[in-house]
Structures are given as structure tokens and as C-alpha cells.
Amino acid sequence: MKDYTIAIDAMGGDFGPEVTVPAALSVLAAHPQLKLILVGDSPSLERVLAAQRSVSNRLTIQHASQQVSMNELPSQALRTKKDSSMRIAINLVKEGAAKACVSAGNTGALMATARFVLKTLPGVDRPAIVATFPTAIEGKVVRMLDLGANVDSCADHLYQFAIMGSLLVSAIDGIEAPKIALLNIGQEEIKGNDQVKQTAQLLSESKAIHYYGYIEGDQIFSGNVDVVVCDGFVGNVALKSMEGAAKLIVRISKEIFKRHWFTQLLGLIAYPVMRQVKKRIDPARHNGASLLGLQGIVIKSHGGADVLAFTQAIYQALAEIEHDIPQQIREEVGALLEEHQQ
């Protein structure tokens, strides 16, 4: 039987065990084959578990005497926090005691620690952060990478990101030939810097990639493509812009509906529609970014995730375990990159 053991960095994120423990218990109840290792301060975890009134022989606690703060420098965390919940959770993946690690902790520290402990897969120069977003087509999502792991990438790195993203979508979404797009400042061939143009040439020449072409930022959510590729600098700026725009829309909507009795009435009438809209675009339902390209599965949850959002991150880890994503990348990427280098 497949091993579905996941190590949870239970102290990570803005809320720590108050979110990670209930989320873990929720997924545990839904999946009888799942085993969880909660990593963190034992007394704190036992206190939350007692409050949840939950006992399971498929859940264990691994004590950690340290935790990585959300604003801690990655180099400092790597050097001085060797007994942190984050480090121990990743170590468990390295040792084979767990098949995946899920953390809502400091992104930079998580990437630095995971890369140091697990290393990248053969043929992969750099790991990438890939996340899922809703699109204008109901039920269809788009995955985008890199979202901040590498702020300075060359064309070969972006080519690798495209291959890994394509494999991930094929495995998890069941799409035989995912459409891969390159994020650019225009759709014309003359647009873009040398990095983007060189990447476009590599992708257009590749027999392993269904290359769609350039797309602009306003087309990311169109549903026309399955994977959007960019470097980590551009990807992270795009991600934060999306988050900021979503918060702005929510804030303005609330202000307008609360202005006076008539707009409040309109708000009540529009509530069912607004609820459906929120459900479609709710970031919590798409939480869980994968650190793709490592010799192990590491899922990054949003630091401010609530119980629902952190639950989705655990489900993402389950999906990658089910399809053995690192092994697929190991088997297929190496051969593809070797062909490319020839």
C-alpha cells in the first residue's frame, strides 16, 4: 500500500496550532489511509488536541524546541534553527519517515531549508514555486510558476519550469498535453527582453511541450492555458498584485453596500450572487503552493491561512503523493533536458 504520511509544520504561519491542528484533523477524518506527524512544541499541540477532543492512532507528535518566525532571515533560520518545527518536518521527508511536508511558515526560510536538506532533482538547476488560480471557465484552474523562489532566472531555468509545470498538470489534472504560456509584456514576437525571447525559442522547438505562446498579465485567468511560466521576480510581483486587487475589490464592495439603507437592501438582494462569486475566486480554495523540483514534496501554505485554506494545502500534498510527482520529474525531466542539451 502507498504510504500517505505527511509531516505538518504545526507551528508555522500567523496562527500556528490553532489553524494547523484542526485542519490536520479534518483531512485525517476524511482519509483513512492518511497518517500525520504534527511537528512542534508538544505541550502546545497536546493542549489544542485536547480542546479538539480528538484522538487517533494515525496521528503522532514530534517535538520541536524551536520555531522559525515569519520575518526571520532565511540564512539565520538555516544556521540557527536546526531544531525548528520547519526543519524537523523537512528532515522527516529526507529520512523517509514522511512522504511530504506542509508548512505555512516563512517562505524564504522554507525554500532555503528544503533546498539545503532535500536538494534538487537530477537535471533540475533550481526549484520553483507553483500555485493554482481560478479562471473565467468554471471548474478550470491555471498553474503559474515561478512565484518567487528565483528572482533571477535564465532561459534554461524557465524551460525547466515549463517542463515541470507541464508534468504536474498532466499528472494531477489529467490533461494529456497542457498548454504552456510564457508571461510577457505583449503577444507580438518582437516584444519582451532577451530572457523571454530565448525561452520562447526553446519552448517552440521542444517536442515535449505544447507551447501556446506569449500571454499578457490580463490573460492569466482567461482559462485559455494550463500553465503560465515566468521568472520569480515577475511572478511574485504578479501574485502580490492579484492579492492586492482582490482585497481592494472586497473593501470597495463592502463600503458601497454599507453607504445607506438602499445600498444595504441591494446588498441583501445581491448576496447569493456575491457568495457564488466569492466561492469561485476564494484564495482559500486554491491554497497550497508546491516547491517543485526538489527530491521530496514540500507544500507552502499562505501564512495567513485559516483552517479551510490550510486543509487545501494538505490536500495538495496528498495529490502529489498519490501521483509521485518528484519521481515523475526525475524520470522524465532528466531525459528531456539531456535531449535539449544535445
Contacts in CASP RR format, 6 or more apart in sequence:
PFRMAT RR
TARGET T0000
AUTHOR 0000-0000-0000
METHOD contacts of the structure
MODEL  1
MKDYTIAIDAMGGDFGPEVTVPAALSVLAAHPQLKLILVGDSPSLERVLA
AQRSVSNRLTIQHASQQVSMNELPSQALRTKKDSSMRIAINLVKEGAAKA
CVSAGNTGALMATARFVLKTLPGVDRPAIVATFPTAIEGKVVRMLDLGAN
VDSCADHLYQFAIMGSLLVSAIDGIEAPKIALLNIGQEEIKGNDQVKQTA
QLLSESKAIHYYGYIEGDQIFSGNVDVVVCDGFVGNVALKSMEGAAKLIV
RISKEIFKRHWFTQLLGLIAYPVMRQVKKRIDPARHNGASLLGLQGIVIK
SHGGADVLAFTQAIYQALAEIEHDIPQQIREEVGALLEEHQQ
1 33 0 8 1.000
2 33 0 8 1.000
2 321 0 8 1.000
2 322 0 8 1.000
3 35 0 8 1.000
3 99 0 8 1.000
3 321 0 8 1.000
4 31 0 8 1.000
4 33 0 8 1.000
4 34 0 8 1.000
4 35 0 8 1.000
4 99 0 8 1.000
4 318 0 8 1.000
4 321 0 8 1.000
5 34 0 8 1.000
5 35 0 8 1.000
5 36 0 8 1.000
5 37 0 8 1.000
5 97 0 8 1.000
5 98 0 8 1.000
5 99 0 8 1.000
6 34 0 8 1.000
6 35 0 8 1.000
6 36 0 8 1.000
6 37 0 8 1.000
6 98 0 8 1.000
6 99 0 8 1.000
6 100 0 8 1.000
6 101 0 8 1.000
6 102 0 8 1.000
6 314 0 8 1.000
6 317 0 8 1.000
6 318 0 8 1.000
6 321 0 8 1.000
7 36 0 8 1.000
7 37 0 8 1.000
7 39 0 8 1.000
7 62 0 8 1.000
7 88 0 8 1.000
7 89 0 8 1.000
7 90 0 8 1.000
7 92 0 8 1.000
7 93 0 8 1.000
7 97 0 8 1.000
7 98 0 8 1.000
7 100 0 8 1.000
7 101 0 8 1.000
7 102 0 8 1.000
8 20 0 8 1.000
8 24 0 8 1.000
8 36 0 8 1.000
8 37 0 8 1.000
8 38 0 8 1.000
8 39 0 8 1.000
8 89 0 8 1.000
8 101 0 8 1.000
8 102 0 8 1.000
8 103 0 8 1.000
8 314 0 8 1.000
9 20 0 8 1.000
9 39 0 8 1.000
9 40 0 8 1.000
9 85 0 8 1.000
9 86 0 8 1.000
9 89 0 8 1.000
9 101 0 8 1.000
9 102 0 8 1.000
9 103 0 8 1.000
9 104 0 8 1.000
9 105 0 8 1.000
10 16 0 8 1.000
10 17 0 8 1.000
10 20 0 8 1.000
10 21 0 8 1.000
10 24 0 8 1.000
10 38 0 8 1.000
10 39 0 8 1.000
10 40 0 8 1.000
10 45 0 8 1.000
10 85 0 8 1.000
11 17 0 8 1.000
11 20 0 8 1.000
11 39 0 8 1.000
11 40 0 8 1.000
11 41 0 8 1.000
11 44 0 8 1.000
11 64 0 8 1.000
11 67 0 8 1.000
11 84 0 8 1.000
11 85 0 8 1.000
11 86 0 8 1.000
12 20 0 8 1.000
12 67 0 8 1.000
12 68 0 8 1.000
12 85 0 8 1.000
12 86 0 8 1.000
12 103 0 8 1.000
12 104 0 8 1.000
12 105 0 8 1.000
12 303 0 8 1.000
13 19 0 8 1.000
13 20 0 8 1.000
13 70 0 8 1.000
13 103 0 8 1.000
13 104 0 8 1.000
13 105 0 8 1.000
13 301 0 8 1.000
13 303 0 8 1.000
13 304 0 8 1.000
13 305 0 8 1.000
14 70 0 8 1.000
14 104 0 8 1.000
14 303 0 8 1.000
14 304 0 8 1.000
15 304 0 8 1.000
15 305 0 8 1.000
15 306 0 8 1.000
16 104 0 8 1.000
17 40 0 8 1.000
17 44 0 8 1.000
17 45 0 8 1.000
17 48 0 8 1.000
18 48 0 8 1.000
19 104 0 8 1.000
19 305 0 8 1.000
19 306 0 8 1.000
19 307 0 8 1.000
19 310 0 8 1.000
20 38 0 8 1.000
20 104 0 8 1.000
20 310 0 8 1.000
21 38 0 8 1.000
21 45 0 8 1.000
21 48 0 8 1.000
21 49 0 8 1.000
21 52 0 8 1.000
22 48 0 8 1.000
22 52 0 8 1.000
22 307 0 8 1.000
23 307 0 8 1.000
23 308 0 8 1.000
23 310 0 8 1.000
23 311 0 8 1.000
23 313 0 8 1.000
23 314 0 8 1.000
24 36 0 8 1.000
24 38 0 8 1.000
24 59 0 8 1.000
24 314 0 8 1.000
25 52 0 8 1.000
25 54 0 8 1.000
25 56 0 8 1.000
25 59 0 8 1.000
26 307 0 8 1.000
26 311 0 8 1.000
27 34 0 8 1.000
27 36 0 8 1.000
27 311 0 8 1.000
27 314 0 8 1.000
27 315 0 8 1.000
27 318 0 8 1.000
28 34 0 8 1.000
28 36 0 8 1.000
28 56 0 8 1.000
28 58 0 8 1.000
28 59 0 8 1.000
31 318 0 8 1.000
34 58 0 8 1.000
34 318 0 8 1.000
35 58 0 8 1.000
35 59 0 8 1.000
35 60 0 8 1.000
36 58 0 8 1.000
36 59 0 8 1.000
36 60 0 8 1.000
37 59 0 8 1.000
37 60 0 8 1.000
37 61 0 8 1.000
37 62 0 8 1.000
37 89 0 8 1.000
37 92 0 8 1.000
37 97 0 8 1.000
37 98 0 8 1.000
38 45 0 8 1.000
38 59 0 8 1.000
38 60 0 8 1.000
38 61 0 8 1.000
38 62 0 8 1.000
39 61 0 8 1.000
39 62 0 8 1.000
39 64 0 8 1.000
39 85 0 8 1.000
39 88 0 8 1.000
39 89 0 8 1.000
39 92 0 8 1.000
40 61 0 8 1.000
40 62 0 8 1.000
40 63 0 8 1.000
40 64 0 8 1.000
40 67 0 8 1.000
40 85 0 8 1.000
40 88 0 8 1.000
41 63 0 8 1.000
41 64 0 8 1.000
41 65 0 8 1.000
41 67 0 8 1.000
41 85 0 8 1.000
42 61 0 8 1.000
42 63 0 8 1.000
45 61 0 8 1.000
46 61 0 8 1.000
49 55 0 8 1.000
62 88 0 8 1.000
62 89 0 8 1.000
62 92 0 8 1.000
64 83 0 8 1.000
64 84 0 8 1.000
64 85 0 8 1.000
64 87 0 8 1.000
64 88 0 8 1.000
65 83 0 8 1.000
66 81 0 8 1.000
66 82 0 8 1.000
66 83 0 8 1.000
66 84 0 8 1.000
66 85 0 8 1.000
66 87 0 8 1.000
67 81 0 8 1.000
67 84 0 8 1.000
67 85 0 8 1.000
67 86 0 8 1.000
68 77 0 8 1.000
68 81 0 8 1.000
68 84 0 8 1.000
68 85 0 8 1.000
68 86 0 8 1.000
68 87 0 8 1.000
68 105 0 8 1.000
68 106 0 8 1.000
68 109 0 8 1.000
69 106 0 8 1.000
70 105 0 8 1.000
70 106 0 8 1.000
70 303 0 8 1.000
71 106 0 8 1.000
72 81 0 8 1.000
72 106 0 8 1.000
72 109 0 8 1.000
73 109 0 8 1.000
74 106 0 8 1.000
74 108 0 8 1.000
74 109 0 8 1.000
74 111 0 8 1.000
74 112 0 8 1.000
74 113 0 8 1.000
75 112 0 8 1.000
77 84 0 8 1.000
77 86 0 8 1.000
77 87 0 8 1.000
77 106 0 8 1.000
77 109 0 8 1.000
77 112 0 8 1.000
77 113 0 8 1.000
78 109 0 8 1.000
78 112 0 8 1.000
78 113 0 8 1.000
78 116 0 8 1.000
81 87 0 8 1.000
81 109 0 8 1.000
86 103 0 8 1.000
86 105 0 8 1.000
86 106 0 8 1.000
86 109 0 8 1.000
86 110 0 8 1.000
86 113 0 8 1.000
87 113 0 8 1.000
87 117 0 8 1.000
89 98 0 8 1.000
89 101 0 8 1.000
89 102 0 8 1.000
89 103 0 8 1.000
90 101 0 8 1.000
90 113 0 8 1.000
90 114 0 8 1.000
90 117 0 8 1.000
90 118 0 8 1.000
90 298 0 8 1.000
91 117 0 8 1.000
92 98 0 8 1.000
92 101 0 8 1.000
93 99 0 8 1.000
93 100 0 8 1.000
93 101 0 8 1.000
93 117 0 8 1.000
93 118 0 8 1.000
93 296 0 8 1.000
93 297 0 8 1.000
93 298 0 8 1.000
94 117 0 8 1.000
94 118 0 8 1.000
99 297 0 8 1.000
99 321 0 8 1.000
100 296 0 8 1.000
100 297 0 8 1.000
100 298 0 8 1.000
100 299 0 8 1.000
100 317 0 8 1.000
100 318 0 8 1.000
100 320 0 8 1.000
100 321 0 8 1.000
101 114 0 8 1.000
101 297 0 8 1.000
101 298 0 8 1.000
101 299 0 8 1.000
101 317 0 8 1.000
102 288 0 8 1.000
102 298 0 8 1.000
102 299 0 8 1.000
102 301 0 8 1.000
102 310 0 8 1.000
102 313 0 8 1.000
102 314 0 8 1.000
102 317 0 8 1.000
103 110 0 8 1.000
103 298 0 8 1.000
103 299 0 8 1.000
103 300 0 8 1.000
103 301 0 8 1.000
104 300 0 8 1.000
104 301 0 8 1.000
104 302 0 8 1.000
104 303 0 8 1.000
104 304 0 8 1.000
104 305 0 8 1.000
104 310 0 8 1.000
104 313 0 8 1.000
105 300 0 8 1.000
105 301 0 8 1.000
105 303 0 8 1.000
107 129 0 8 1.000
107 148 0 8 1.000
107 300 0 8 1.000
110 291 0 8 1.000
110 298 0 8 1.000
110 300 0 8 1.000
111 127 0 8 1.000
111 129 0 8 1.000
111 149 0 8 1.000
111 291 0 8 1.000
111 300 0 8 1.000
114 127 0 8 1.000
114 291 0 8 1.000
114 294 0 8 1.000
114 298 0 8 1.000
115 127 0 8 1.000
115 294 0 8 1.000
118 294 0 8 1.000
118 295 0 8 1.000
118 296 0 8 1.000
118 298 0 8 1.000
119 294 0 8 1.000
119 295 0 8 1.000
120 126 0 8 1.000
120 127 0 8 1.000
120 293 0 8 1.000
120 294 0 8 1.000
120 295 0 8 1.000
121 293 0 8 1.000
121 294 0 8 1.000
121 295 0 8 1.000
121 326 0 8 1.000
121 329 0 8 1.000
121 330 0 8 1.000
121 333 0 8 1.000
122 330 0 8 1.000
122 334 0 8 1.000
123 160 0 8 1.000
123 333 0 8 1.000
123 334 0 8 1.000
123 337 0 8 1.000
124 160 0 8 1.000
124 164 0 8 1.000
124 293 0 8 1.000
124 329 0 8 1.000
124 333 0 8 1.000
125 156 0 8 1.000
125 157 0 8 1.000
125 160 0 8 1.000
126 149 0 8 1.000
126 150 0 8 1.000
126 153 0 8 1.000
126 157 0 8 1.000
126 160 0 8 1.000
127 149 0 8 1.000
127 291 0 8 1.000
127 292 0 8 1.000
127 293 0 8 1.000
127 294 0 8 1.000
128 145 0 8 1.000
128 146 0 8 1.000
128 147 0 8 1.000
128 149 0 8 1.000
128 150 0 8 1.000
128 160 0 8 1.000
128 161 0 8 1.000
128 164 0 8 1.000
128 232 0 8 1.000
128 291 0 8 1.000
128 292 0 8 1.000
128 293 0 8 1.000
129 145 0 8 1.000
129 146 0 8 1.000
129 147 0 8 1.000
129 148 0 8 1.000
129 149 0 8 1.000
129 232 0 8 1.000
129 289 0 8 1.000
129 290 0 8 1.000
129 291 0 8 1.000
129 292 0 8 1.000
129 300 0 8 1.000
130 143 0 8 1.000
130 144 0 8 1.000
130 145 0 8 1.000
130 146 0 8 1.000
130 147 0 8 1.000
130 164 0 8 1.000
130 165 0 8 1.000
130 168 0 8 1.000
130 289 0 8 1.000
130 290 0 8 1.000
130 292 0 8 1.000
131 143 0 8 1.000
131 144 0 8 1.000
131 145 0 8 1.000
131 147 0 8 1.000
131 239 0 8 1.000
131 286 0 8 1.000
131 288 0 8 1.000
131 289 0 8 1.000
131 290 0 8 1.000
132 141 0 8 1.000
132 142 0 8 1.000
132 143 0 8 1.000
132 286 0 8 1.000
132 288 0 8 1.000
132 316 0 8 1.000
133 141 0 8 1.000
133 142 0 8 1.000
133 143 0 8 1.000
133 144 0 8 1.000
133 220 0 8 1.000
133 221 0 8 1.000
133 242 0 8 1.000
133 286 0 8 1.000
134 141 0 8 1.000
134 221 0 8 1.000
134 280 0 8 1.000
134 281 0 8 1.000
134 285 0 8 1.000
134 286 0 8 1.000
135 141 0 8 1.000
135 142 0 8 1.000
135 221 0 8 1.000
135 222 0 8 1.000
135 223 0 8 1.000
136 221 0 8 1.000
136 222 0 8 1.000
136 223 0 8 1.000
137 223 0 8 1.000
138 280 0 8 1.000
140 223 0 8 1.000
141 173 0 8 1.000
141 286 0 8 1.000
142 220 0 8 1.000
142 221 0 8 1.000
142 223 0 8 1.000
142 225 0 8 1.000
142 226 0 8 1.000
142 227 0 8 1.000
142 228 0 8 1.000
143 165 0 8 1.000
143 168 0 8 1.000
143 169 0 8 1.000
143 226 0 8 1.000
143 227 0 8 1.000
143 228 0 8 1.000
144 183 0 8 1.000
144 220 0 8 1.000
144 227 0 8 1.000
144 228 0 8 1.000
144 229 0 8 1.000
144 230 0 8 1.000
144 235 0 8 1.000
144 238 0 8 1.000
144 239 0 8 1.000
145 161 0 8 1.000
145 164 0 8 1.000
145 165 0 8 1.000
145 227 0 8 1.000
145 228 0 8 1.000
145 229 0 8 1.000
145 230 0 8 1.000
145 292 0 8 1.000
146 153 0 8 1.000
146 161 0 8 1.000
146 229 0 8 1.000
146 230 0 8 1.000
146 231 0 8 1.000
146 232 0 8 1.000
146 235 0 8 1.000
147 232 0 8 1.000
147 235 0 8 1.000
147 236 0 8 1.000
147 239 0 8 1.000
147 289 0 8 1.000
148 232 0 8 1.000
148 233 0 8 1.000
148 235 0 8 1.000
148 236 0 8 1.000
148 239 0 8 1.000
149 232 0 8 1.000
149 291 0 8 1.000
150 157 0 8 1.000
150 231 0 8 1.000
150 232 0 8 1.000
151 231 0 8 1.000
151 232 0 8 1.000
151 233 0 8 1.000
151 236 0 8 1.000
152 231 0 8 1.000
152 233 0 8 1.000
153 161 0 8 1.000
153 195 0 8 1.000
153 231 0 8 1.000
153 232 0 8 1.000
154 195 0 8 1.000
154 198 0 8 1.000
155 195 0 8 1.000
155 198 0 8 1.000
155 199 0 8 1.000
155 201 0 8 1.000
155 202 0 8 1.000
156 202 0 8 1.000
157 231 0 8 1.000
158 182 0 8 1.000
158 195 0 8 1.000
158 199 0 8 1.000
158 202 0 8 1.000
158 229 0 8 1.000
158 230 0 8 1.000
158 231 0 8 1.000
159 199 0 8 1.000
159 202 0 8 1.000
159 203 0 8 1.000
159 206 0 8 1.000
159 340 0 8 1.000
160 333 0 8 1.000
160 337 0 8 1.000
161 229 0 8 1.000
161 292 0 8 1.000
162 180 0 8 1.000
162 182 0 8 1.000
162 199 0 8 1.000
162 203 0 8 1.000
162 206 0 8 1.000
162 209 0 8 1.000
162 211 0 8 1.000
162 227 0 8 1.000
162 229 0 8 1.000
163 206 0 8 1.000
163 208 0 8 1.000
163 209 0 8 1.000
163 332 0 8 1.000
163 333 0 8 1.000
163 336 0 8 1.000
163 337 0 8 1.000
164 292 0 8 1.000
164 293 0 8 1.000
164 329 0 8 1.000
164 333 0 8 1.000
165 178 0 8 1.000
165 180 0 8 1.000
165 227 0 8 1.000
165 229 0 8 1.000
165 292 0 8 1.000
166 178 0 8 1.000
166 180 0 8 1.000
166 208 0 8 1.000
166 209 0 8 1.000
166 210 0 8 1.000
166 227 0 8 1.000
167 325 0 8 1.000
167 328 0 8 1.000
167 329 0 8 1.000
167 332 0 8 1.000
167 333 0 8 1.000
168 290 0 8 1.000
168 292 0 8 1.000
168 325 0 8 1.000
169 175 0 8 1.000
169 178 0 8 1.000
169 226 0 8 1.000
169 227 0 8 1.000
170 176 0 8 1.000
170 177 0 8 1.000
170 178 0 8 1.000
171 323 0 8 1.000
171 325 0 8 1.000
171 328 0 8 1.000
172 319 0 8 1.000
172 320 0 8 1.000
172 323 0 8 1.000
172 325 0 8 1.000
173 226 0 8 1.000
175 226 0 8 1.000
177 210 0 8 1.000
178 210 0 8 1.000
178 226 0 8 1.000
178 227 0 8 1.000
179 210 0 8 1.000
179 212 0 8 1.000
179 224 0 8 1.000
179 225 0 8 1.000
179 226 0 8 1.000
179 227 0 8 1.000
180 203 0 8 1.000
180 209 0 8 1.000
180 210 0 8 1.000
180 211 0 8 1.000
180 212 0 8 1.000
180 213 0 8 1.000
180 225 0 8 1.000
180 226 0 8 1.000
180 227 0 8 1.000
180 229 0 8 1.000
181 212 0 8 1.000
181 213 0 8 1.000
181 214 0 8 1.000
181 215 0 8 1.000
181 219 0 8 1.000
181 224 0 8 1.000
181 225 0 8 1.000
181 227 0 8 1.000
181 228 0 8 1.000
181 229 0 8 1.000
182 196 0 8 1.000
182 199 0 8 1.000
182 200 0 8 1.000
182 203 0 8 1.000
182 211 0 8 1.000
182 213 0 8 1.000
182 214 0 8 1.000
182 215 0 8 1.000
182 228 0 8 1.000
182 229 0 8 1.000
182 230 0 8 1.000
183 214 0 8 1.000
183 215 0 8 1.000
183 216 0 8 1.000
183 217 0 8 1.000
183 220 0 8 1.000
183 228 0 8 1.000
183 229 0 8 1.000
183 230 0 8 1.000
183 234 0 8 1.000
183 235 0 8 1.000
183 238 0 8 1.000
184 191 0 8 1.000
184 192 0 8 1.000
184 196 0 8 1.000
184 214 0 8 1.000
184 215 0 8 1.000
184 216 0 8 1.000
185 191 0 8 1.000
185 192 0 8 1.000
185 216 0 8 1.000
186 192 0 8 1.000
186 214 0 8 1.000
186 216 0 8 1.000
187 213 0 8 1.000
187 214 0 8 1.000
187 215 0 8 1.000
187 216 0 8 1.000
188 214 0 8 1.000
189 197 0 8 1.000
189 200 0 8 1.000
191 214 0 8 1.000
195 231 0 8 1.000
196 214 0 8 1.000
199 229 0 8 1.000
200 211 0 8 1.000
200 213 0 8 1.000
200 214 0 8 1.000
202 340 0 8 1.000
203 209 0 8 1.000
203 211 0 8 1.000
203 213 0 8 1.000
203 229 0 8 1.000
204 211 0 8 1.000
204 213 0 8 1.000
206 336 0 8 1.000
206 340 0 8 1.000
208 332 0 8 1.000
208 336 0 8 1.000
208 339 0 8 1.000
212 224 0 8 1.000
212 225 0 8 1.000
215 222 0 8 1.000
215 224 0 8 1.000
215 225 0 8 1.000
215 228 0 8 1.000
217 238 0 8 1.000
219 225 0 8 1.000
220 228 0 8 1.000
220 238 0 8 1.000
230 238 0 8 1.000
243 283 0 8 1.000
246 281 0 8 1.000
246 283 0 8 1.000
253 274 0 8 1.000
256 263 0 8 1.000
257 263 0 8 1.000
257 264 0 8 1.000
257 266 0 8 1.000
257 267 0 8 1.000
257 270 0 8 1.000
258 264 0 8 1.000
267 274 0 8 1.000
279 285 0 8 1.000
283 302 0 8 1.000
283 309 0 8 1.000
284 305 0 8 1.000
284 306 0 8 1.000
284 308 0 8 1.000
284 309 0 8 1.000
284 312 0 8 1.000
285 308 0 8 1.000
285 309 0 8 1.000
285 312 0 8 1.000
286 312 0 8 1.000
287 301 0 8 1.000
287 302 0 8 1.000
287 305 0 8 1.000
287 309 0 8 1.000
287 310 0 8 1.000
287 312 0 8 1.000
287 313 0 8 1.000
287 316 0 8 1.000
288 299 0 8 1.000
288 300 0 8 1.000
288 301 0 8 1.000
288 302 0 8 1.000
288 312 0 8 1.000
288 313 0 8 1.000
288 316 0 8 1.000
289 299 0 8 1.000
289 300 0 8 1.000
289 301 0 8 1.000
290 297 0 8 1.000
290 298 0 8 1.000
290 299 0 8 1.000
290 300 0 8 1.000
290 316 0 8 1.000
290 320 0 8 1.000
290 325 0 8 1.000
291 298 0 8 1.000
291 299 0 8 1.000
291 300 0 8 1.000
292 325 0 8 1.000
292 329 0 8 1.000
293 326 0 8 1.000
293 329 0 8 1.000
294 326 0 8 1.000
295 326 0 8 1.000
295 330 0 8 1.000
296 326 0 8 1.000
297 317 0 8 1.000
297 320 0 8 1.000
297 321 0 8 1.000
297 325 0 8 1.000
297 326 0 8 1.000
299 313 0 8 1.000
299 314 0 8 1.000
299 316 0 8 1.000
299 317 0 8 1.000
299 320 0 8 1.000
300 313 0 8 1.000
301 309 0 8 1.000
301 310 0 8 1.000
301 313 0 8 1.000
302 309 0 8 1.000
305 313 0 8 1.000
320 326 0 8 1.000
END
